[in-house]
């Protein structure tokens, strides 16, 4: 099977490497996003998928827009591939591009389609408190994530699973899953099935202000935000006029009945600090103040000098979007 692999971030690398090692697969080219500046020093960095392809000496292409690159399109046609495999590629394909491979363009989407079509299918089920999600291979069509389903596989979402945890599970499960999809289509043992449009939902792109914690929401909803928006943009709040990223929380199994303001810190609880929300008390176990490393929340409280009855503040969306912390907060 002659395959052109289209992908960009680290999550797609294991799948590329897996296909490279299969005797009945020939990866004939890799296409990724252009290099871009990143980090505080704004150094030019290539994509993880391109780095992986380089180590295997595979031809690599990084078009600004594949659907507008006539030269690359002609090159791909001349390669006569059986499949395109797209996994977190980051560009929209045209009909001309989709029609190049003999058996079709197979896309790996990180949800159980038709649920959570769009840019952030990993974060969406955690933010919504779902108990399961999954991965789907589908044949690419022009409409957003709407093509016929090839295969699906469920993944359990546990109470404290973060988006980082889920991305790692997806990265581990996707390589063999993609291979099975290609082989089934190639040998005609799999017949793709249309999606049910009535069940379709969207997972729109996450914005920076989505990380703003509203302490009037329930403890469960705040917990889902903390784990769902890790690593970016993270769950952010303010205290004493300074930015704080909440990096790890736990739901409180033993409800504390206490009057107080939303966001008020009530002291140390179990392995963290208790905070009053609009529905129950949440336990913060780790956080990161601006200009400082991540730390245990209980240790932070010892030196934070928080006045009795005070706590974390909720900003309005406009202020949260405009907020720029003076010191970098990491994404680990």
Secondary structure, 3 states (H helix, E strand, C coil): CEEEEEECCHHHHHHHHHHHHCCCCEEEEEECCCCEEECCCCEEECCHHHHHHHHCCCCEECCCCHHHCHHHHHHHHHHCCCEEEEECCCCCCCHHHHCCCCCEEEEEECCCCCCCECCCHHHHHHHCCCCEEEEEEEECCCCCCCCCEEEEEEEECCCCCCHHHHHHHHHHHHHHHHHHHHHHHHCCCCCCECCCHHHCCECCCCCHHHHECCCCCEHHHHHHHHHHCCCCCCEEEEECCEEEEEEEEEECCCCCCCCCCCCEEEEEECCEEEEECCECEEEEEEEEECCCCCEEHHHHHHHHCCCCCCECECCCHHHHHHCCCCCCCCCC
